[in-house]
Amino acid sequence: MTFSLVARCARTGQFGMAISSSSPAVAARCAHVRAGVGVVASQNVTDPALGPELLALLAAGQTAPDALATLTQGRAFIDYRQLLVVDAEGRSAIHSGAQVLGVWGQAQGTDCAAGGNLLADASVPQAMVTAFEAATGHLGDRLMAALQAGLAAGGEAGPVHSAGLKIADQLDWPLVDLRIDWSDDPIGALAEAWAVYRPQMAAYVQRAQNPSVAPSYGVPGDE
């Protein structure tokens, strides 16, 4: 019921992921990023606790493959989970358990990994990786290109209703955390939200770090 891609930007060191699902509010449960550490997607009969646990293992110095092996070893119900991990060096790892739903697939590329379940076609994750590797620009642009490619390749077997884009840069809180929790066109709505937010995101960081020099807020009453 989900397709996603997790990635590192080798140029900036940012980590991010893009995701879409037929379920509501998918990014609230499945998207996990930490600045300087990595990115994790925890999906398919989701256990949201697995994302922070994997990030903690990465922060402790384990590689993506080692962290995934540590977490999955003897873990209850792990056959129901699909996990995607990229670490600070761009290494990736994927776990797709025996109980992953429907048609599923997974793919790895340079600094990225993609996976999905209940897909229209098992080739969707590879289409996402190919699009991500071919795209240019900000990590958010590349993640959106991957998500749109996944939809174009068939996406989920049924209609999707939620989507999300999450990116960590240098701060404890995400640089980007955009969610469409319920829509008939969540990926289109997410693309629109990203287009609006992209030129403003640096200003929001500046307002947090030094509001005395930040640009005006651009709202009624602000002078």
N, C-alpha and C positions, 0 to 999 in steps of 0.2 A: 504493500500500500504506500510505498515511498520510493523516491529516487533522489540521490544526493551526490555531491562531490565535495571532498575536503582537499585543501591545498595550502601550500606555502608559497609566498612570493620570494624568489631567490634574491631579487634586487632590493627589496625593502625589509625583508624579514617578517612581514605580516603573515598571519594565519587566517584562513577563512573557509567558509562553506556556504553552499547554496543547496536548498532542499525543497521538495514539494511532495504533497500527499493528498489522497482523498479524505483523510481524517482532518478534523479541525486542529488548528494551532500546532502544527507539526514541529515548527522550530522551537516552540517553548519546551518541548521534551527531548528533542534529538540533537540540538546544536550546542557544541561545547568548544570554546576557544580560550586560550590563555597566552598572553603576550610573552614572547621569548621561550615558550615551551612547546606548543603544538595545537592541534585541532583534532577533535573526535566527533564522529557521528555515531550515535547509539540508536538503532532503529529496528523495526520488525518486532512486534509484541514488545514494545520498548520498556527497558528499565533505565530511566534517566540517571540513576546513580552510577551507572557504568562510565559515563563520560567524565565526571570529576575524578573518579578513581583512576582511570587511565591517564588523565593529565597529571595526577599526583605521581604516578610511576615515572612518567616522562621527566617531570621536574626533579625527581630523585636521581636521574641520570640514565635510566634505561632507554634503549632504542625503541622505536615503534614496534618492530617484531618481538623484541624481548618483553616489552610491557604487555602486549597483547597475549603472549604466551603465559605470562605470569597471571594475568587476570582470568583467563579462560580455564586454566588448569583446575579441574575439580569443581568448577563453579556450578552451582545449582541452576538449572534451566537454561544453560548457555546455548543449547541447541536451538532455542527459540530466537536467539539474538543475531543481528547483523551489525558488525562494528567496523568502522573505517578509521584509521589513525594515520596522521602525518606528524613527524617530529621536527625538531629544530634544524636538523641537517637535511630535511626533505625526504627522509626514508619513510616508506609507507608500509602498512600491513592491513590485512582484511580478514575478518572472521565472518563466515556465513554458515550458520548452524544447520543441522539436518532437518530442523523444523521450520526453516524459512518458508514463508508463504508463497504459493503459486509459482509462476515463472519468475526466476530471479537471475541476477547476473552480477558480476563484479569485474573491475578493470583497474590496473595501475599504470601510471605514467610518470613523467618527470615532475617531481614535487607534488604529486596528486594521487588520489585514489577515488574511485566512484563505485557505487553499488545501489542495487534496488531490488525490490520484491513486489510480487503481484504486478509484474510488468506486462506490457503488451508484447514486448519482444526482449529476449535476453541480451540483445546487442546494445540496449540503451546505455549502460554504463560506459562501454567503449566509445560510443558516439560522444558522450560527455567529456571523456578524457581527450579525445581527438580535438574537440572544439576548444577546450581549455588550453591545450598546448599550442594551438594555432592562433589564439586570440592575443591581442596586445592591449596595452594601457594599464589602468589601475587594476589591482587584484579584483575589485568588485565588478569591473567590466568583464573580466575574464570568467569570473564565476557565473555571472548572468549569461554569458555566451554559452557556457556549459549547460546551464539549466534549460535554456531555450533549445539547445541541440537535443537534450534528452527528451523534451516534449515533442520535438519534430520527428524524433526516431520512434515515436510511439508512446513514450511515457508510461504511465500506469495503465492497466487494462481498462479501468473505468475513469470517469472524469475526476480531475484533481480539484481540491477546494482550498488548500492552504499552501503557503510557501514562505520561505525565509532566507535572509542573507545576513550573515554574521561575520564580522572581521575584528581581530585583535591586532593592535599596533604596538605601542610602547607603554600604554597605561594599564592600570588594573581593570578598567572598565572598557567595554568594546568600543572601537572607533565607529563601527557600523552594527546596528542591531535592528533590522527592519523585518517586520512580520505582517503577512496577510493571513489572518486567522480563519476567514471564511469568505469565499468569493467563487463566482462561476468562472472567473478568469484570474486566478491568483498569481500566475507567473507574469501576465500582462500588468496587473496591478503592482506587483513587486518591481517590475522594470520601471514603471512610472514613478514609484516612490524613490527608487534609487536615482533616477534622473533629477528629481527635486533635491534630494539630500546630498548628492555627490558634491556640488559646488559649495555647500554650506558646512561640510563636516569639519574642515580645519578650523573654522570660526568657533564651533562648539568646543573643540579642544582648547582653543585659546581662551574662551570665556571661563573654562574651568581652571586653567593655569594662571591666567592674569587678566581678569575682567577689566582692569583699568585701561588696557590698550586694545581690548577686543572691539571688533566692529559693532555698529549699532544693531539692535535686535530686530529692526524692521517690522515692528508691530505698532498698532495705533497707540499714540501717547508717548512713544519713544522719540526723543529728540537728540 
